[in-house]
Amino acid sequence: MEAVLAHLRGAIERGEYAIGDKLPSEAELCRTLEVSRPVLREALRALQTMGLTVSRTGKGTFVVASAVEDPTFGDYSASDLMEVRRHVEIPVAGYAALRRTPENLDHLAHLMDRMERETDTTAWVAMDTLFHLAVAEAAQNPVFRRVIEEIRDALARQSAFLNELGGRREQSNREHRAIVEALTDGSEDDAVAAMAHHLDRVETTLTDIVRPPRTQDAPTEGGAER
């Protein structure tokens, strides 16, 4: 999927598909790139999330931008989402370290055990959002939980995007584990630092995906992996 995405993204950024152009049909792209339809559809969804294309039912996929600027996750742009996450989740982690109950810690430990064993990305993403909700719950302020609930769909979409294109799952598990350890220790400073580090890594991975490649090879027929 990454190879297909790189191929199509490169063609758009080089102007081979201009703004307003319709991409070839799924059947044609599958034949040209020698990939299955599910793989192609994943790549097309990623292009749309990046803001390069839109899909119009019954009409096809059309180019709407020539470069990636600010991906959209559900109702929110990546930049807006990250800004809010930094202002909410970092202090929330500090409050959680001071206010968490034994039940909160048990719930987080159970979630972490499941996440570290999980190999299915979809299931892991669902637990990822539950993890951030659980941290908010541990802060013992229902308003924090409501804020995370409001952005829950966007968090899930962002998590899936970063895992599909950035291979973030194992790294996220380590970062989440550090957060839980800080909460268990009751250290406000460590919890704040652990959550800040986690969000730093999320933003870095997102930037690496969005940033145009330094060099871009010309597309080749049948060059994408299955």
C-alpha positions as CSV (number, residue, x, y, z in Angstrom):
1,M,0.0,0.0,0.0
2,E,2.8,2.4,0.8
3,A,4.3,1.8,-2.6
4,V,1.0,2.5,-4.3
5,L,0.5,5.6,-2.2
6,A,4.0,6.9,-3.0
7,H,3.4,6.3,-6.7
8,L,0.1,8.1,-6.9
9,R,1.2,10.9,-4.5
10,G,4.3,11.5,-6.6
11,A,2.3,11.6,-9.8
12,I,0.0,14.3,-8.3
13,E,2.8,16.3,-6.9
14,R,4.7,16.3,-10.2
15,G,1.5,17.5,-12.0
16,E,0.9,14.3,-14.0
17,Y,-2.6,14.5,-12.5
18,A,-3.6,18.2,-12.2
19,I,-6.1,19.7,-9.9
20,G,-9.5,18.8,-11.3
21,D,-8.3,15.6,-13.0
22,K,-10.0,12.3,-12.4
23,L,-7.7,9.4,-11.5
24,P,-7.9,6.3,-13.6
25,S,-10.6,3.8,-12.5
26,E,-9.8,1.3,-9.7
27,A,-9.8,-1.5,-12.3
28,E,-7.3,0.3,-14.5
29,L,-5.0,1.3,-11.5
30,C,-5.1,-2.3,-10.2
31,R,-4.0,-3.6,-13.6
32,T,-1.3,-0.9,-14.1
33,L,0.2,-1.2,-10.6
34,E,-0.4,-4.9,-10.3
35,V,-2.1,-4.7,-6.9
36,S,-5.3,-6.0,-5.4
37,R,-8.3,-3.7,-5.1
38,P,-8.2,-3.7,-1.2
39,V,-4.6,-2.5,-1.3
40,L,-5.5,0.2,-3.9
41,R,-8.4,1.4,-1.9
42,E,-6.3,1.8,1.2
43,A,-3.9,4.0,-0.8
44,L,-6.8,6.0,-2.2
45,R,-8.2,6.6,1.3
46,A,-4.8,7.8,2.4
47,L,-4.6,10.2,-0.5
48,Q,-8.0,11.6,0.5
49,T,-7.0,11.9,4.2
50,M,-3.9,13.8,3.0
51,G,-6.2,16.2,1.3
52,L,-4.9,15.5,-2.2
53,T,-8.1,13.9,-3.6
54,V,-11.8,13.6,-3.0
55,S,-14.0,10.6,-3.9
56,R,-17.3,11.3,-5.5
57,T,-19.8,8.4,-5.5
58,G,-20.5,7.0,-8.9
59,K,-18.0,9.4,-10.5
60,G,-14.5,8.4,-9.2
61,T,-11.6,10.0,-7.5
62,F,-10.6,13.6,-8.3
63,V,-7.4,15.6,-7.5
64,V,-8.2,18.7,-5.4
65,A,-4.6,19.7,-4.3
66,S,-1.1,19.4,-5.7
67,A,0.7,19.1,-2.4
68,V,-0.1,17.8,1.1
69,E,-0.7,20.6,3.6
70,D,-2.8,19.6,6.5
71,P,-4.5,16.2,6.7
72,T,-8.1,16.0,7.9
73,F,-9.2,13.4,10.5
74,G,-12.9,13.3,10.6
75,D,-14.2,16.8,11.4
76,Y,-10.8,18.2,12.4
77,S,-7.5,19.1,10.7
78,A,-4.3,17.6,12.0
79,S,-2.9,20.9,13.1
80,D,-6.1,21.8,15.1
81,L,-6.2,18.4,16.6
82,M,-2.5,18.5,17.7
83,E,-2.9,22.0,19.2
84,V,-5.8,20.9,21.3
85,R,-4.2,17.7,22.4
86,R,-1.1,19.5,23.7
87,H,-3.2,22.0,25.7
88,V,-5.5,19.3,27.1
89,E,-3.8,15.9,27.3
90,I,-0.4,17.1,28.8
91,P,-1.9,18.8,31.8
92,V,-4.5,16.0,32.1
93,A,-1.7,13.5,32.5
94,G,-0.4,15.6,35.4
95,Y,-3.7,15.7,37.1
96,A,-4.2,12.0,36.6
97,A,-0.9,11.2,38.3
98,L,-2.1,13.1,41.4
99,R,-5.7,11.9,41.4
100,R,-5.8,8.4,39.9
101,T,-7.5,5.6,41.9
102,P,-6.5,2.0,42.1
103,E,-9.3,1.2,39.8
104,N,-8.0,3.7,37.2
105,L,-4.5,2.1,37.4
106,D,-6.0,-1.5,37.0
107,H,-8.0,-0.4,34.0
108,L,-4.9,1.2,32.3
109,A,-2.7,-1.7,33.1
110,H,-5.3,-4.1,31.6
111,L,-5.5,-1.9,28.5
112,M,-1.7,-1.8,28.1
113,D,-1.5,-5.6,28.4
114,R,-4.1,-6.0,25.6
115,M,-2.5,-3.4,23.4
116,E,1.0,-4.9,23.7
117,R,-0.4,-8.3,22.6
118,E,-2.7,-7.0,19.9
119,T,-1.5,-7.5,16.3
120,D,-4.6,-6.3,14.4
121,T,-4.3,-2.6,13.6
122,T,-8.1,-1.9,13.7
123,A,-8.4,-3.5,17.2
124,W,-5.3,-1.7,18.4
125,V,-6.6,1.7,17.2
126,A,-9.8,1.2,19.1
127,M,-7.9,0.5,22.3
128,D,-5.6,3.5,21.6
129,T,-8.6,5.8,21.9
130,L,-9.8,4.0,25.1
131,F,-6.3,4.5,26.6
132,H,-6.5,8.3,26.2
133,L,-10.0,8.3,27.5
134,A,-8.8,6.3,30.5
135,V,-6.1,8.8,31.3
136,A,-8.7,11.6,31.1
137,E,-11.0,9.6,33.5
138,A,-8.1,9.2,35.9
139,A,-7.9,13.0,36.2
140,Q,-11.3,12.9,38.0
141,N,-12.7,15.8,36.0
142,P,-15.7,14.9,33.7
143,V,-15.0,17.9,31.5
144,F,-11.7,16.5,30.4
145,R,-13.3,13.2,29.5
146,R,-16.0,15.0,27.5
147,V,-13.3,16.8,25.5
148,I,-11.5,13.6,24.7
149,E,-14.9,12.0,23.8
150,E,-15.5,14.9,21.4
151,I,-12.3,14.3,19.5
152,R,-12.4,10.5,19.8
153,D,-13.3,9.8,16.2
154,A,-10.5,12.1,15.0
155,L,-8.0,10.4,17.4
156,A,-9.0,7.0,15.9
157,R,-8.6,8.3,12.4
158,Q,-5.2,9.9,13.2
159,S,-4.0,6.7,15.0
160,A,-5.0,4.5,12.0
161,F,-3.3,6.9,9.6
162,L,-0.1,7.0,11.6
163,N,0.0,3.2,12.0
164,E,-0.7,2.4,8.4
165,L,1.8,4.9,7.0
166,G,4.2,5.4,9.9
167,G,4.4,2.1,11.7
168,R,3.7,3.8,15.0
169,R,2.2,0.9,17.0
170,E,5.2,-0.5,18.9
171,Q,6.6,2.9,19.6
172,S,3.2,4.1,20.8
173,N,3.0,1.1,23.2
174,R,6.4,2.1,24.7
175,E,5.2,5.7,25.1
176,H,1.9,4.6,26.6
177,R,3.7,2.3,29.0
178,A,5.9,5.2,30.2
179,I,2.7,7.3,30.9
180,V,1.2,4.4,32.9
181,E,4.4,4.0,34.9
182,A,4.4,7.7,35.7
183,L,0.7,7.6,36.8
184,T,1.5,4.5,38.9
185,D,4.4,6.3,40.6
186,G,2.1,9.3,41.2
187,S,4.6,11.6,39.6
188,E,3.0,14.7,38.0
189,D,6.3,15.8,36.4
190,D,7.0,12.4,34.9
191,A,3.4,12.1,33.6
192,V,3.5,15.5,32.0
193,A,6.9,14.7,30.4
194,A,5.7,11.3,29.2
195,M,2.6,12.6,27.6
196,A,4.5,15.5,26.0
197,H,7.0,13.1,24.6
198,H,4.2,10.9,23.2
199,L,2.6,13.9,21.4
200,D,6.0,15.0,20.2
201,R,6.5,11.6,18.5
202,V,3.0,11.6,17.1
203,E,3.6,15.1,15.5
204,T,7.0,14.1,14.2
205,T,5.7,11.0,12.5
206,L,2.8,13.0,11.0
207,T,5.2,15.6,9.7
208,D,7.4,12.9,8.2
209,I,4.4,11.5,6.3
210,V,3.1,14.8,5.1
211,R,6.5,16.3,4.2
212,P,7.2,15.8,0.4
213,P,10.0,13.3,-0.3
214,R,13.4,14.9,-0.9
215,T,13.7,12.9,-4.1
216,Q,11.0,11.3,-6.2
217,D,11.7,8.6,-8.7
218,A,9.6,8.6,-11.9
219,P,6.7,6.1,-11.6
220,T,7.2,2.7,-13.2
221,E,4.6,0.4,-14.6
222,G,3.9,-2.6,-12.4
223,G,6.4,-1.3,-9.9
224,A,4.2,-1.3,-6.8
225,E,4.3,-4.2,-4.3
226,R,1.2,-6.4,-3.8
